Amino acid sequence: MASTKIPLTLLDPDGGWVNAPVHVSELDGLPVLLHFWTMDCEDCSAQFEAVNQWVVEYGPRGLKVIGVDVTHSETELRDTNKVEGFAREHGLRYPIAMDDGSMAKSYGVDKHPAFLLFGPDGLLKNRIGGKDAVRRVRALLKNLPEGEHELTGQVSDAEEAQVPASP
């Protein structure tokens, strides 16, 4: 996979954020997991428990998880209360950027759910999507050493098969 630098301007702290804005300086030298989802996606909702677990388990190791709610209309984009309520209802413990679709498009995300995993160097290490994405992301995160901020980027099929599908 060709590495892609995070377009930091897309993570504008003055844009629409739920839970807490993220400042670009907070991401320097850290692995970042972007989780693209929509409120009407059942597969997305099924992954929230696992993502919350990763915040707790891998946050202390340096992983920064950022949700990206990809809206479908101008009305939705302006309704932060709706997204905040959705986040509370699903117990989301990480910052959520509200995207009008431009961030998803710039990363080539055209299906939801989708995860983009960036290394501490700001380069895209892995793009994972679909129903089985949680298993594949979990296998990658398993390689995040305690106290270090480096990721291997890829896992073998054998390594992935050993990781349970449930959170």
N, C-alpha and C positions, 0 to 999 in steps of 0.2 A: 504494500500500500504506500502510495506517495504521501509523504508527511506534509501536513498543512499547518501553518502557524495560526493560532487562535486570532480571529479578527477582533481585537480588544474593543474596538468601537461599538461592537454589537452588545457588549455587556455594559451599557451606559448606566451608571448609578442614578441618573436622573430619569431614566425610562420607567416603565411600569414594572414594579417589583412587589411581590407578596412575601411576607415574613421579614425580610431585611434586604436592603440593596447590597450588592457585591461591588466592591471597588477593585479595579484592575490590579492595584498594588497588592491586594490580598492573595492573588493567584501566583505571584512571582515565585518560581522555584517549587511549586506544588503540583502534584498530579491533579487533574480536574476531570470530573465525570459530568457531562451534560446529559440530562435525561429529558428527551423530547416526548411530549404527550399532549393529548387533548382530553377535555372533560367528558366527551361522549364516547371515548374508546374503552371498551371493557377490558381488553388485554392490557392497556396502560394501567387501569385501576388495580388489576390483579398483581401488578409489580410493585406497588407503593410500599407494601410491608417489607419487601426485600431491600428496597432503596433506603427506607428508614433505618433498617438494620445496618446497612453499610455506613450510614452517617455515624452511628454509634460505634461500630467496630473499627472502621478505617479512618474516621475523622481524626482521632488522636495520632494516627500514623502520618497525617498530612493530607489525606484525600479531601478535596473540596468538591462537594456534590452540589450541583445547581440544576434545578428543574426548569424546564422551558415549556410553558403552556402555549401551544400553537393555536391561536384563535382562528375562527372561520369567518368572522365578520367584523366590521368596524364597530358595531354596537358592543360585541363581546370584548373587544380590545379595550374599550373605555370602562368596562364594568369590573373594576378591581374588587368590589365587594363580592361579586359572584365567585371569583377565583379564590378570594380569601375564605369564603364560606366552604367552598369545595376543599380547600387545603385543610381547614379545621376538621371537616367531616371525615377526611381520610387520614388525619393525624400526621400530615407532612411536616417534617422537622428540618427542612432545608430551604434555602432561598429559592424563589421561583421568579423567573423573568417572564414577562408577558410579551409574546412575539406575535407580530402581525403576519408572520409567515416569511419575512425577509431573512431572518436568522436561519431558519430551517432551510430555506432555499439556498442560502450562501454555503451551507454545509452539505448540500445534496440530500437532505432528509426529505423524503417524499412519502414515507409511511410511518405510522406510529404504532407502537412505541419504538423509540430508537435511542441508543446510547452512543455517545462519542467519548472516547477516553483519550485524554491528552496527558503527555508526560510533563515532568517539571520544566522541561525545555520549551513548553508551549506548543509542541508539535503533536499532531494527531497520530495516535498510536493504533487505534482500533475503532471501527464503526460497526455496531452490532444492532440488529433490529429484529422485531417479530416476537412471537409467543415464547420462544425458547431463549430469548435474550438474557434473562436473569441467570440461567445456568452458565452461559458463556461469559458474562461479565463477572460472575462470582469466581469462575476459574482464573480469570485474569487478576482479580483483586487478591486472591489467595497468594499471589506471588509478590504482594507488596510487603516488604520486610518491615518488621517492627522498628520504628524510629528512623526509617530511611524513606526517601521519596522517589524511589526508582521503580519502574515497572518493566517487565520483560516485553510487554506488547503483544505477544502471541502465546497461545497454549496449544499443545498437541491434542489430537482427538482423544488419546488415552488419558491425558490429564483432565480434560473436560468431562469425560465419562465418569470419572471418580467423584465429581462434585455433585451433591444432591440437588434436585430441582427445586425443592421447597426451601423457604427462607430458613 
